[in-house]
Each structure stands twice: as structure tokens, then as C-alpha cells.
């Protein structure tokens, strides 16, 4: 006996917002509802197949997994029916009444109200089951979880507004029926040909049969026309097991949309079938065209699905990809793992590290090839995922050089904010005797581009990489060299441009340094006492041409930018004091040297120091005092 227990429940706020959006922004792409529902049915079949590995009774004598699609012109319904895993009452409430994705709230705040733009965003978010409401004004779901008895069926129903009803019903067959009550103005979907066309367009790659009723033979006798015969309308093979040359680009794309829950085509894919040897596997790896909205969350789903001998085992296998490649989606199918492998024991299986390094190599090969063959497309990839790839050198020691080759930066070569210069490009342009790769890190691209530290480099036409992504400090902290050339911050240590000067230049330089030291000895000492513990040292600068002063870090100290970043992240950073450099060629510094009045000398010194802090993008300890000092001096002019 079924205890109906009918309840009316409200949707989670996010679901309501999403539903509203789905209905209003996807009107130009209505037919995708069928793809989404078939995709869910196929996932449900995969899940069932996996659970039966440990509990074959779940098949309930029906191991012929399939999806049936039918329609009723009179009732105006389309029914998508599967014999997959099904859901129990709690699962229905959790899956169809709430959204569990991380970052959903933030995602919804990004929406603009502009339907075109939002349709694009919502495509990236993935709407799944809720896309039913694009064509239906009421949706009924009748489902029963595999292994439960018939009276544990559940009926869910909603008009896609604020709430839904849920009640227990009897359901003999396991699995899920989704019944769409088609809106009056969408009646053209109630058509055999239309549905078949959509299925072959979107779902040919689905690896269980999708069945539709056989069309009656027009010449058949009247009683034969009504027989219930079904026929398969898709290919129903695991696409990735087919020979590569028999798969069309469209099929690859549709498979991607199914496994990645993405509406857009992927940017690129690589399909490899490795047979023989000690590691048998097939991998089909995709790079999405856009970063998902919750990309920054390292906890977010990892995108690889694991199949063993064509049987789906699990989703989101973390062990296959490092974090810096967490945007990769795809399928790994291997004969090298046992069918009964579980998430827990996956960790300790010796095959996993082998697969991991093989798959990472595949992704790096794919990106490398793209960078060489199609720089424009690579640039698209870089804008989406570049800052994630920059986590690579820190995370993956073994592939450090390969990842470094894929990195792109801004540089003084063209002073453009778009990151398009590779370390190899930089090396090609190095001066004949140049041994180091120079870079500067700053809060923003503009701060980097106009940093006083670059002056001597610009004057000598030496390229400097301009780094301003948050991750960059972290990156250069873990990438000390590339192609045997050390990476050197231009804001650290002495500028030593030995390698690009002639011997004669060097001698002249030495003499000049000595001369400056004696000439400005008094100034240096005086400034040192005035600034006291704000600084580590004072010296005359070799790196400035236009600015009067700047701050640099000692060669082995932590860079100013990194200190700031760590402090912002709430980390304890021991105080590292900067070296204060003055430009002897600058009028203000020369004026300082001539200043006889001690009070004014103090004011000038503090102003030059504060200016250097500001030029670094830093914050003054006492901004009001700075303003007062400047105003006072302005009035004296
Ligand atoms: P997604 O498929 O992206 O997770 P959906 O909104 O399409 O999101 O579905 C939500 C959840 O509902 C699924 O993750 C699944 O657990 C469950 N579900 C949907 N359709 C079915 C089905 N046909 N059989 C079993 N479970 C389903």
C-alpha cells in the first residue's frame, strides 16, 4: 500500500531565479531540453551500471538499459523514460528542488537582465533538468530508485513557478519518467520527425539506445498500425572506442556538451587510443571554450570521467589531473584497472600515477601543438585559463619547463596589456651577452609598465616582462630559471647590467660609482639618519633616469609585491625593509645635496621616500602629512 504523503514544497530561491531565467533567455534554443533530459537519463544508466557491479540484484531482471521517448498529440505530452538508477523521495527533493553547485549565488548576481548575454552565461552554468520548462508549462516526474519496492515510487510535479508537489506513488519499473506537458505555442515538438532530428543532432554519441516508436507502415492493415514496436534511433556506441576517422567533429562536440554539461562547443580536444604495452587506455580530453563561473574554486569539480572496460565507474576523478589543469574535461577508459575499484582505493592503485602522468602529458602536448599551429586560438585559451596554468610551475615540478614554455606575458617589447609573449620569444630578443630574463611584478599592468625600475632597461633597450596577475609572484617564486637563464626581478638587488656593457663601459661605470659615492656621501648619511628604521640602506641609483627615487629589495629578501600579497592574504610576514635609491642625475636630488637648511632637508627626504612608496603602488603610513608637506613646498615656489 502506498502512503501518498503529498506535500507542496517551495523551490530554493536560486532555483526560482534560474527557472525564470531559463524560460526567458533560452527561447532561441528551445530544442536543447531534449538533449539535457537524455543526458540525465544516460548518466542515470551509468550510475546504475556502476552500482550493479557490487549489487547485481539492482538490475531487477532488466539489464537492458535504454531511454524511451514518446509523445501524445492529444494529451500534448512528451515522455522521456529511462530504466536507470532512479531517485528516492529525498533525492528528488535534493536534486529537483535545490541546486547544489558551489558558487551559484555569485553566478546569479552576474546576470545582467539582458537576455542575449544571460543566455550565454546560463549556457556556461548548465541548466539540465530545468530546461524542461522552456517548452513545458507543467512537468511531471515519476521515479523509483533501483532496489526499492514498487510502492516507493515518487511523483514530483511543478509548473516551474514557486513550488512543486511531491507524493509517493506505485511504480513497477525502476527508473525515471519525465512527462512534459507541452505549452500550446510549442506544439510543433509533438512530431515524430522533429524529435528524431533533434535526437540525431544532439544524442548520437549517447552510449545506450534511445528508442522511439516505430512509424506505422502506411500500407499496413488498420490493426497493425497500432502495435507498440520500438526502434533504436541513435548509434549507441561508446564514441571514444570507435576509430578516430569514423567520428565527426560534431559528434565530438556533442559528447563534450554531454559530459561537461556545457552549452558551448569546446575549444579543442585530443583523442588517444593506447593499446598494448602495460598501460591500455583511451583518453578523450577537451579544453572548454570558456572558463566556468566557479573556476577559481579549487574545490570545484574536476572534470574527468573514469570508465573501466567501457563501464562507467565514477565522475570527477581528482587523481587524473593536477589542479593547474582542472579545466580539462573528458573521459578516460582503461582496461588496466579492476572493475570493482572505488574512490577510496583509487588512491593507492599503482596504475593511477602512471595514468596521471600520461594524461598530463597529453594535455601539455595538445596545448603545445595549439600554441605552435594556431597562435590566435591559443591566445583565446590563454585569456580564459592562463592564470590557472600559471599555478603549474609551483605544483608540477616534473613538468616545470614544459608548462613554462606555454606561459604568456606582457612585456616592454610592445607594452600591451594582452599577455602574448612567451619566454622563448623573450630569449630570441635577448642582447648578445644578456644572461638573465628580467621581470617586474606590480599591482596592475599600468603600475608595472610605468615603474621607475624600468628606466635603465628602457634606456638600454632591454626587454622586461611586466607581471601583474595575482598569481605572478607565486609563479616567479617557483620558476627561478628557464632554458638555463635565471629569472631576475628588476626591483631587487643592484642593477648589474654587466652582461650588456663593454669592458670600457664597465670601467667607466666603476669610476662613476666611486665618484658618486664620495660626492653624495654626506647626503646618503644624512638621509639614512632621517629615514632611520623605515629603510635598510640608502644608495645612489644606477637604474633611474627620469625618476628621483625608488625602492628596491635586497637580492635575497622577499620582494615588496610578494610581502604585500601575503599580508593581504592574512599571513604573518616578518618586516623586510627596502633599500632607498636616489637618482644623482635628478634635479630634486641635486637640490637636496645643496640644501643647507636641516628642516627643509628632512621635508624633501621624506617626500622623496613617500613618492617612491607611491610609485611602487604602496600605501603611505601618513598620507595627510605627505599632502601637507607637498602643499607647503608648492607655496614656496
Ligand atoms: P545535472 O545533471 O547538471 O547534475 P540536473 O538539474 O539536470 O543537473 O539534474 C539534477 C540531478 O537530478 C542530477 O544530478 C541527478 O542526480 C538527478 N536526475 C536528473 N534526471 C535524472 C534521471 N533521469 N534519473 C536519475 N536521476 C536524475
Boltz pocket constraint, residues with backbone or C-beta under 6 A from the ligand:
constraints:
  - pocket:
      binder: B
      contacts: [[A, 36], [A, 37], [A, 40], [A, 41], [A, 44], [A, 82], [A, 84], [A, 85], [A, 86], [A, 87], [A, 91], [A, 95], [A, 96], [A, 126], [A, 127], [A, 128], [A, 129], [A, 130], [A, 175], [A, 176], [A, 261]]
      max_distance: 6.0
